[in-house]
Amino acid sequence: MGTIYKDWLFTRADEKGKTQRVPFFPFWLQASEKRAYETMDFVPPPLTVPPYVFNTFYGFAAARLECEPAEDMGFILDFIDILSGRDAASCKYLLDWFAACVQKPAEKKNATMIMLYGEQGIGKNMLIEFFGNKIIGSSYYKKPEVTNIDDTVFGRFAAVVENTVLLFLDEARGLHKHNEDLKHLISSDEATVEHKGQMPRKTRNAMHIILATNNESVLKIENTDRRNVIIKAAGEKIGDVAYFDSVGAWMDEESNQRGFYDFLMKRDISGVHFQRDRPKTDAYIAAKLDSLPLITKWLVNKCKDAAHASETCVAAVEREHFRNWAKLNGARDTVFSDTIITRQLKKLGVVAENGTRIGLDRAYEYKWGAIRDTIVAETRLDACVLFEEQ
């Protein structure tokens, strides 16, 4: 060790006050006050660092700026309001979410993932990269290659979670098949990482995930979803080069970076429950409707067209109607067995018992009022949204 670090020198004053450059390593070995640790760990706030742990978290980039912070945040707050679609609830939520990232990054209770959705040239990336690079800092901010997220984010040797506070997925594709993995990354305070040639190990997960996309169908929103937030940005500044130049110039000023960090640190989020208080935006509802199972969508359409309070139809004919409808709506290669169709319809309130028949043929009995109530309860969407009622 002494040989490796022989060129490490530092300036030291002797007993007479004369300074000289001396080797660091021998001096450090003999120093009685040198710090020693048993292990190292990533321990961001609000966690307490044990005395025997060397903490690899050393603060956010904006917190280390030694400049006078700007006090007027009106310009950046208006920009965030635009990216929140000029919706007060969405803007408040986004600011609270940013504040939670810097105030208590290791707090994963009630965690959510945000998707900023809107046209190209709207400024989504500018805001996220400003927050990631200038406020969080490159040490704890990751923007992985997303053309192959199977490897870069969800692969066996992907280590995006290590020492990460903010993960930015820019125009990610193929997230639908990773729904369960995403849930774990959003909510769990622990994750497993494996480096090539090493055994898998547990690591702390303090990662907060944000997406930016032009595609509203990136996410699959389940009926019981409580983790996803979709905010649609307003396009009022698209093509305004001068405006975005001024946004970039504002973001480059260190006084503004420090000022925005201080603004977030002072923001009161004590009463915020990030899952309960999610804004149910039109974009979120549209994505949830798009994510409904095909059998549910088909039955919703039948509800809309129902002319009577109830009707009974031959089961085999209904199943064939559904299969044809499903092929026309993107399920050309999906096989729907008789058993699967019947089971799913029964779950949604259709009477499909052995005794329900038309002549000798088994039948489905549709009691539309009960079916509508079941679909509303199952999807957790309002009837006016599902059935386009006034």
Kinemage of the C-alpha trace (Angstrom):
@kinemage 1
@onewidth
@group {chain A} dominant
@subgroup {mainchain}
@vectorlist {calphas} color= white
{ca met a 1} P 0.000 0.000 0.000
{ca gly a 2} L 2.800 2.400 0.850
{ca thr a 3} L 4.319 1.807 -2.572
{ca ile a 4} L 1.003 2.333 -4.381
{ca tyr a 5} L 0.344 5.627 -2.608
{ca lys a 6} L 3.933 6.835 -2.341
{ca asp a 7} L 3.199 9.853 -4.555
{ca trp a 8} L 0.331 11.025 -2.342
{ca leu a 9} L 1.765 14.075 -0.573
{ca phe a 10} L 0.280 16.730 1.651
{ca thr a 11} L 1.524 19.934 3.248
{ca arg a 12} L 2.326 19.662 6.960
{ca ala a 13} L 3.750 22.155 9.463
{ca asp a 14} L 6.463 20.944 11.874
{ca glu a 15} L 6.907 22.046 15.494
{ca lys a 16} L 8.640 25.263 14.379
{ca gly a 17} L 5.866 26.141 11.966
{ca lys a 18} L 7.855 25.312 8.891
{ca thr a 19} L 5.771 23.641 6.172
{ca gln a 20} L 6.896 20.789 4.004
{ca arg a 21} L 5.432 18.226 1.622
{ca val a 22} L 5.407 14.768 3.213
{ca pro a 23} L 4.027 11.341 2.176
{ca phe a 24} L 0.415 10.926 3.221
{ca phe a 25} L 0.178 7.162 3.707
{ca pro a 26} L 2.783 6.624 6.502
{ca phe a 27} L 1.359 9.632 8.371
{ca trp a 28} L -2.207 8.308 8.026
{ca leu a 29} L -1.195 4.859 9.318
{ca gln a 30} L 0.263 6.354 12.478
{ca ala a 31} L -2.573 8.846 13.100
{ca ser a 32} L -4.595 7.914 16.183
{ca glu a 33} L -7.619 9.953 15.051
{ca lys a 34} L -7.976 8.323 11.643
{ca arg a 35} L -11.472 7.138 10.797
{ca ala a 36} L -12.123 3.443 10.294
{ca tyr a 37} L -15.232 1.645 9.060
{ca glu a 38} L -16.410 -1.935 8.890
{ca thr a 39} L -18.328 -1.518 5.648
{ca met a 40} L -19.710 1.008 3.172
{ca asp a 41} L -23.312 1.638 2.195
{ca phe a 42} L -25.542 4.093 0.359
{ca val a 43} L -27.476 5.805 3.171
{ca pro a 44} L -29.334 8.923 1.974
{ca pro a 45} L -31.834 10.817 4.160
{ca pro a 46} L -33.966 10.250 6.141
{ca leu a 47} L -31.907 7.204 7.166
{ca thr a 48} L -29.367 7.430 9.988
{ca val a 49} L -25.810 6.394 9.179
{ca pro a 50} L -24.356 3.904 11.717
{ca pro a 51} L -20.907 4.947 13.016
{ca tyr a 52} L -19.255 1.854 11.553
{ca val a 53} L -20.574 2.534 7.998
{ca phe a 54} L -18.851 4.699 5.400
{ca asn a 55} L -21.689 6.487 3.598
{ca thr a 56} L -21.313 6.705 -0.173
{ca phe a 57} L -24.025 9.377 -0.243
{ca tyr a 58} L -22.346 12.762 0.180
{ca gly a 59} L -25.112 15.164 -0.746
{ca phe a 60} L -26.751 16.486 -3.877
{ca ala a 61} L -24.962 18.592 -6.466
{ca ala a 62} L -27.012 21.748 -5.853
{ca ala a 63} L -26.484 21.489 -2.081
{ca arg a 64} L -22.718 21.771 -2.573
{ca leu a 65} L -22.888 24.994 -4.586
{ca glu a 66} L -21.252 27.850 -2.672
{ca cys a 67} L -23.135 30.719 -4.241
{ca glu a 68} L -25.875 33.073 -3.172
{ca pro a 69} L -29.148 31.304 -3.999
{ca ala a 70} L -31.680 33.060 -6.189
{ca glu a 71} L -34.960 33.695 -4.394
{ca asp a 72} L -37.372 34.293 -7.280
{ca met a 73} L -38.489 30.904 -8.648
{ca gly a 74} L -41.374 32.315 -10.693
{ca phe a 75} L -39.794 31.552 -14.074
{ca ile a 76} L -39.087 27.860 -13.434
{ca leu a 77} L -42.401 27.385 -11.638
{ca asp a 78} L -44.271 28.696 -14.678
{ca phe a 79} L -42.280 26.305 -16.887
{ca ile a 80} L -43.259 23.412 -14.613
{ca asp a 81} L -46.868 24.592 -14.724
{ca ile a 82} L -46.762 24.387 -18.536
{ca leu a 83} L -45.336 20.867 -18.356
{ca ser a 84} L -48.165 20.005 -15.951
{ca gly a 85} L -50.723 20.957 -18.577
{ca arg a 86} L -51.646 24.137 -16.677
{ca asp a 87} L -53.377 21.837 -14.197
{ca ala a 88} L -52.928 23.031 -10.615
{ca ala a 89} L -53.227 19.554 -9.050
{ca ser a 90} L -50.666 18.064 -11.435
{ca cys a 91} L -48.237 20.957 -10.917
{ca lys a 92} L -48.474 20.683 -7.133
{ca tyr a 93} L -47.979 16.922 -7.294
{ca leu a 94} L -44.909 17.190 -9.535
{ca leu a 95} L -43.310 19.775 -7.230
{ca asp a 96} L -44.110 17.659 -4.162
{ca trp a 97} L -42.582 14.630 -5.908
{ca phe a 98} L -39.397 16.559 -6.707
{ca ala a 99} L -39.284 17.797 -3.110
{ca ala a 100} L -39.551 14.239 -1.773
{ca cys a 101} L -36.614 13.192 -3.969
{ca val a 102} L -34.301 15.708 -2.270
{ca gln a 103} L -35.802 15.839 1.245
{ca lys a 104} L -36.074 12.107 1.892
{ca pro a 105} L -34.748 10.146 -1.084
{ca ala a 106} L -34.602 6.831 0.791
{ca glu a 107} L -38.313 6.987 1.721
{ca lys a 108} L -40.109 4.462 -0.489
{ca lys a 109} L -43.400 4.265 1.396
{ca asn a 110} L -46.298 5.164 -0.922
{ca ala a 111} L -43.840 5.710 -3.781
{ca thr a 112} L -45.060 6.455 -7.315
{ca met a 113} L -43.629 6.779 -10.833
{ca ile a 114} L -44.328 9.836 -12.977
{ca met a 115} L -44.785 9.842 -16.739
{ca leu a 116} L -44.589 13.205 -18.509
{ca tyr a 117} L -46.478 12.851 -21.765
{ca gly a 118} L -46.660 15.306 -24.637
{ca glu a 119} L -45.546 16.258 -28.121
{ca gln a 120} L -41.922 16.611 -29.184
{ca gly a 121} L -40.319 19.974 -28.486
{ca ile a 122} L -42.433 20.600 -25.429
{ca gly a 123} L -39.540 20.734 -22.928
{ca lys a 124} L -40.055 17.491 -20.996
{ca asn a 125} L -36.418 16.431 -21.212
{ca met a 126} L -35.143 19.895 -20.312
{ca leu a 127} L -36.896 19.804 -16.950
{ca ile a 128} L -35.966 16.233 -16.059
{ca glu a 129} L -32.316 16.599 -17.073
{ca phe a 130} L -32.069 19.890 -15.187
{ca phe a 131} L -33.410 18.207 -12.077
{ca gly a 132} L -31.208 15.146 -12.595
{ca asn a 133} L -27.912 16.760 -13.572
{ca lys a 134} L -28.038 20.103 -11.770
{ca ile a 135} L -30.082 19.410 -8.624
{ca ile a 136} L -29.477 15.696 -7.920
{ca gly a 137} L -26.100 15.465 -9.666
{ca ser a 138} L -24.608 12.892 -12.011
{ca ser a 139} L -23.447 10.686 -9.114
{ca tyr a 140} L -27.037 9.772 -8.211
{ca tyr a 141} L -28.804 10.368 -11.526
{ca lys a 142} L -29.011 7.758 -14.291
{ca lys a 143} L -30.397 7.934 -17.804
{ca pro a 144} L -29.821 4.467 -19.287
{ca glu a 145} L -29.973 3.455 -22.920
{ca val a 146} L -33.624 2.546 -23.463
{ca thr a 147} L -33.541 0.965 -26.924
{ca asn a 148} L -32.982 -2.330 -25.117
{ca ile a 149} L -34.370 -1.932 -21.615
{ca asp a 150} L -34.526 -5.723 -21.293
{ca asp a 151} L -30.761 -5.517 -20.713
{ca thr a 152} L -30.007 -1.966 -19.588
{ca val a 153} L -32.746 -1.676 -16.948
{ca phe a 154} L -34.198 -5.131 -16.301
{ca gly a 155} L -31.327 -7.390 -17.356
{ca arg a 156} L -29.484 -9.786 -15.073
{ca phe a 157} L -26.426 -7.533 -14.881
{ca ala a 158} L -28.253 -4.190 -14.960
{ca ala a 159} L -27.217 -2.184 -11.915
{ca val a 160} L -29.218 1.025 -12.397
{ca val a 161} L -30.486 0.851 -8.837
{ca glu a 162} L -27.043 1.164 -7.205
{ca asn a 163} L -26.400 4.601 -5.680
{ca thr a 164} L -29.308 6.039 -7.676
{ca val a 165} L -31.872 8.587 -6.535
{ca leu a 166} L -33.365 9.504 -9.927
{ca leu a 167} L -33.819 7.188 -12.925
{ca phe a 168} L -34.947 8.816 -16.179
{ca leu a 169} L -36.464 6.552 -18.847
{ca asp a 170} L -36.637 8.631 -22.007
{ca glu a 171} L -39.010 7.258 -24.651
{ca ala a 172} L -38.726 3.720 -23.233
{ca arg a 173} L -40.367 0.935 -25.176
{ca gly a 174} L -41.495 -2.493 -24.008
{ca leu a 175} L -42.457 -1.506 -20.475
{ca his a 176} L -45.712 -3.517 -20.630
{ca lys a 177} L -43.931 -6.830 -20.188
{ca his a 178} L -41.963 -5.497 -17.217
{ca asn a 179} L -44.954 -4.334 -15.159
{ca glu a 180} L -44.086 -6.517 -12.152
{ca asp a 181} L -40.413 -5.511 -12.263
{ca leu a 182} L -41.420 -1.850 -12.363
{ca lys a 183} L -43.684 -2.260 -9.336
{ca his a 184} L -40.758 -3.681 -7.391
{ca leu a 185} L -38.368 -0.910 -8.442
{ca ile a 186} L -40.925 1.782 -7.574
{ca ser a 187} L -41.933 0.485 -4.144
{ca ser a 188} L -39.288 -1.793 -2.689
{ca asp a 189} L -36.519 -0.354 -0.517
{ca glu a 190} L -34.211 -3.213 -1.480
{ca ala a 191} L -33.099 -4.755 -4.781
{ca thr a 192} L -30.801 -7.536 -5.947
{ca val a 193} L -27.816 -6.651 -8.153
{ca glu a 194} L -25.315 -8.927 -9.804
{ca his a 195} L -22.062 -7.907 -11.447
{ca lys a 196} L -20.404 -10.259 -13.892
{ca gly a 197} L -18.182 -12.749 -12.094
{ca gln a 198} L -19.676 -11.903 -8.692
{ca met a 199} L -22.383 -13.395 -6.526
{ca pro a 200} L -25.771 -11.599 -6.450
{ca arg a 201} L -26.210 -9.306 -3.457
{ca lys a 202} L -28.828 -7.073 -1.910
{ca thr a 203} L -28.511 -3.324 -2.205
{ca arg a 204} L -30.543 -0.344 -1.026
{ca asn a 205} L -33.145 0.966 -3.459
{ca ala a 206} L -33.595 4.730 -3.089
{ca met a 207} L -34.505 5.178 -6.733
{ca his a 208} L -37.314 7.411 -7.973
{ca ile a 209} L -38.426 6.813 -11.569
{ca ile a 210} L -39.657 9.352 -14.090
{ca leu a 211} L -40.545 8.808 -17.760
{ca ala a 212} L -40.888 11.165 -20.701
{ca thr a 213} L -42.705 10.060 -23.824
{ca asn a 214} L -44.711 11.111 -26.866
{ca asn a 215} L -46.709 7.867 -26.692
{ca glu a 216} L -49.639 7.716 -24.291
{ca ser a 217} L -49.740 3.894 -24.415
{ca val a 218} L -46.278 3.246 -22.952
{ca leu a 219} L -47.626 2.015 -19.607
{ca lys a 220} L -50.090 -0.723 -18.784
{ca ile a 221} L -52.361 0.673 -16.083
{ca glu a 222} L -53.979 -2.144 -14.125
{ca asn a 223} L -57.406 -1.887 -12.486
{ca thr a 224} L -55.815 -1.858 -9.028
{ca asp a 225} L -52.984 0.526 -9.956
{ca arg a 226} L -51.766 2.879 -7.235
{ca arg a 227} L -48.206 3.633 -8.368
{ca asn a 228} L -48.495 5.454 -11.710
{ca val a 229} L -49.037 9.131 -12.442
{ca ile a 230} L -49.482 10.429 -16.004
{ca ile a 231} L -49.220 14.162 -16.599
{ca lys a 232} L -49.879 15.600 -20.054
{ca ala a 233} L -47.861 18.711 -20.845
{ca ala a 234} L -49.312 21.746 -22.574
{ca gly a 235} L -47.905 22.572 -25.994
{ca glu a 236} L -48.174 26.337 -25.826
{ca lys a 237} L -44.394 26.923 -26.213
{ca ile a 238} L -43.661 24.439 -29.014
{ca gly a 239} L -41.490 26.149 -31.638
{ca asp a 240} L -40.697 29.146 -29.413
{ca val a 241} L -36.900 29.017 -29.739
{ca ala a 242} L -36.323 32.226 -27.781
{ca tyr a 243} L -38.352 30.910 -24.851
{ca phe a 244} L -36.460 27.632 -24.617
{ca asp a 245} L -33.150 29.473 -24.959
{ca ser a 246} L -34.146 31.548 -21.928
{ca val a 247} L -35.139 28.356 -20.030
{ca gly a 248} L -31.739 26.826 -20.783
{ca ala a 249} L -29.920 29.988 -19.727
{ca trp a 250} L -31.896 30.112 -16.466
{ca met a 251} L -31.065 26.481 -15.721
{ca asp a 252} L -27.349 27.039 -16.328
{ca glu a 253} L -27.109 29.689 -13.591
{ca glu a 254} L -25.735 28.156 -10.387
{ca ser a 255} L -27.625 30.668 -8.252
{ca asn a 256} L -30.866 29.394 -9.788
{ca gln a 257} L -29.857 25.770 -9.257
{ca arg a 258} L -29.147 26.431 -5.591
{ca gly a 259} L -32.302 28.512 -5.265
{ca phe a 260} L -34.516 25.780 -6.709
{ca tyr a 261} L -32.890 23.192 -4.453
{ca asp a 262} L -33.553 25.393 -1.406
{ca phe a 263} L -37.129 25.932 -2.598
{ca leu a 264} L -37.692 22.173 -2.736
{ca met a 265} L -36.026 21.568 0.623
{ca lys a 266} L -38.305 24.131 2.291
{ca arg a 267} L -41.479 22.814 0.653
{ca asp a 268} L -43.901 21.280 3.156
{ca ile a 269} L -44.776 17.747 2.058
{ca ser a 270} L -45.595 16.423 5.534
{ca gly a 271} L -49.263 15.858 4.674
{ca val a 272} L -48.739 14.381 1.199
{ca his a 273} L -49.632 10.730 0.599
{ca phe a 274} L -48.164 10.162 -2.852
{ca gln a 275} L -50.377 7.217 -3.787
{ca arg a 276} L -53.625 8.551 -2.344
{ca asp a 277} L -53.093 12.082 -3.696
{ca arg a 278} L -52.243 11.159 -7.291
{ca pro a 279} L -54.003 13.412 -9.831
{ca lys a 280} L -56.357 11.276 -11.937
{ca thr a 281} L -55.689 13.184 -15.143
{ca asp a 282} L -57.494 12.658 -18.438
{ca ala a 283} L -54.252 11.141 -19.766
{ca tyr a 284} L -54.169 8.651 -16.880
{ca ile a 285} L -57.811 7.669 -17.397
{ca ala a 286} L -57.236 7.251 -21.149
{ca ala a 287} L -54.249 4.995 -20.491
{ca lys a 288} L -56.253 2.949 -18.000
{ca leu a 289} L -59.097 2.518 -20.495
{ca asp a 290} L -56.590 1.485 -23.155
{ca ser a 291} L -55.123 -1.089 -20.740
{ca leu a 292} L -58.435 -2.824 -19.997
{ca pro a 293} L -58.599 -6.515 -20.958
{ca leu a 294} L -60.193 -7.077 -24.363
{ca ile a 295} L -63.098 -9.011 -22.856
{ca thr a 296} L -63.885 -5.991 -20.645
{ca lys a 297} L -63.735 -3.572 -23.582
{ca trp a 298} L -66.045 -5.825 -25.603
{ca leu a 299} L -68.544 -6.066 -22.777
{ca val a 300} L -68.446 -2.298 -22.228
{ca asn a 301} L -69.359 -1.814 -25.900
{ca lys a 302} L -72.243 -4.274 -25.538
{ca cys a 303} L -73.449 -2.343 -22.476
{ca lys a 304} L -73.496 0.875 -24.498
{ca asp a 305} L -75.548 -0.761 -27.247
{ca ala a 306} L -77.962 -2.636 -24.947
{ca ala a 307} L -81.587 -1.854 -25.828
{ca his a 308} L -83.194 -3.793 -22.964
{ca ala a 309} L -82.568 -4.354 -19.264
{ca ser a 310} L -81.482 -7.918 -19.955
{ca glu a 311} L -81.059 -10.401 -22.759
{ca thr a 312} L -80.081 -14.027 -23.237
{ca cys a 313} L -77.839 -15.137 -26.112
{ca val a 314} L -76.408 -18.447 -27.337
{ca ala a 315} L -72.980 -18.826 -25.691
{ca ala a 316} L -71.203 -20.310 -28.711
{ca val a 317} L -72.395 -17.456 -30.938
{ca glu a 318} L -71.314 -14.846 -28.378
{ca arg a 319} L -67.863 -16.380 -28.034
{ca glu a 320} L -67.423 -16.255 -31.811
{ca his a 321} L -68.564 -12.621 -31.840
{ca phe a 322} L -65.945 -11.815 -29.231
{ca arg a 323} L -63.142 -13.650 -31.058
{ca asn a 324} L -63.907 -11.771 -34.286
{ca trp a 325} L -64.052 -8.454 -32.428
{ca ala a 326} L -60.744 -9.223 -30.662
{ca lys a 327} L -58.988 -9.902 -33.980
{ca leu a 328} L -60.165 -6.553 -35.306
{ca asn a 329} L -58.800 -4.877 -32.153
{ca gly a 330} L -55.230 -6.128 -32.155
{ca ala a 331} L -55.448 -9.723 -30.889
{ca arg a 332} L -54.936 -11.585 -34.157
{ca asp a 333} L -52.549 -14.173 -32.696
{ca thr a 334} L -54.202 -14.615 -29.292
{ca val a 335} L -56.141 -17.823 -28.673
{ca phe a 336} L -59.239 -17.437 -26.486
{ca ser a 337} L -60.597 -20.803 -25.377
{ca asp a 338} L -64.269 -21.313 -24.570
{ca thr a 339} L -63.355 -21.825 -20.917
{ca ile a 340} L -61.325 -18.617 -20.657
{ca ile a 341} L -64.030 -16.499 -22.302
{ca thr a 342} L -66.770 -17.921 -20.083
{ca arg a 343} L -64.712 -17.535 -16.924
{ca gln a 344} L -63.883 -13.897 -17.683
{ca leu a 345} L -67.480 -13.043 -18.550
{ca lys a 346} L -68.727 -14.595 -15.317
{ca lys a 347} L -66.204 -12.491 -13.399
{ca leu a 348} L -67.763 -9.407 -14.985
{ca gly a 349} L -71.309 -10.350 -13.970
{ca val a 350} L -72.577 -12.366 -16.923
{ca val a 351} L -74.734 -15.331 -15.887
{ca ala a 352} L -73.183 -18.372 -17.545
{ca glu a 353} L -74.269 -21.375 -15.507
{ca asn a 354} L -74.940 -24.839 -16.941
{ca gly a 355} L -78.666 -24.373 -16.466
{ca thr a 356} L -78.769 -21.169 -18.527
{ca arg a 357} L -79.923 -22.361 -21.962
{ca ile a 358} L -81.774 -21.424 -25.103
{ca gly a 359} L -83.349 -24.692 -26.162
{ca leu a 360} L -80.515 -27.211 -26.051
{ca asp a 361} L -77.772 -24.601 -26.375
{ca arg a 362} L -75.908 -23.150 -23.424
{ca ala a 363} L -76.521 -19.440 -23.113
{ca tyr a 364} L -75.142 -16.276 -21.544
{ca glu a 365} L -77.607 -14.086 -19.668
{ca tyr a 366} L -76.778 -10.380 -19.654
{ca lys a 367} L -78.391 -8.383 -16.840
{ca trp a 368} L -77.014 -5.039 -17.916
{ca gly a 369} L -77.527 -3.095 -14.685
{ca ala a 370} L -75.640 -5.676 -12.619
{ca ile a 371} L -72.951 -6.012 -15.287
{ca arg a 372} L -72.390 -2.249 -15.408
{ca asp a 373} L -72.039 -2.126 -11.622
{ca thr a 374} L -69.571 -5.036 -11.706
{ca ile a 375} L -67.444 -3.422 -14.417
{ca val a 376} L -67.351 -0.108 -12.526
{ca ala a 377} L -66.248 -1.886 -9.342
{ca glu a 378} L -63.730 -4.064 -11.192
{ca thr a 379} L -62.068 -1.246 -13.174
{ca arg a 380} L -62.403 1.443 -10.479
{ca leu a 381} L -63.476 3.899 -13.154
{ca asp a 382} L -66.574 6.102 -13.127
{ca ala a 383} L -69.580 4.891 -15.128
{ca cys a 384} L -69.640 8.172 -17.049
{ca val a 385} L -66.073 7.507 -18.229
{ca leu a 386} L -66.625 3.857 -19.095
{ca phe a 387} L -69.983 4.205 -20.806
{ca glu a 388} L -69.577 7.780 -22.089
{ca glu a 389} L -72.588 9.000 -20.190
{ca gln a 390} L -73.358 12.659 -19.692
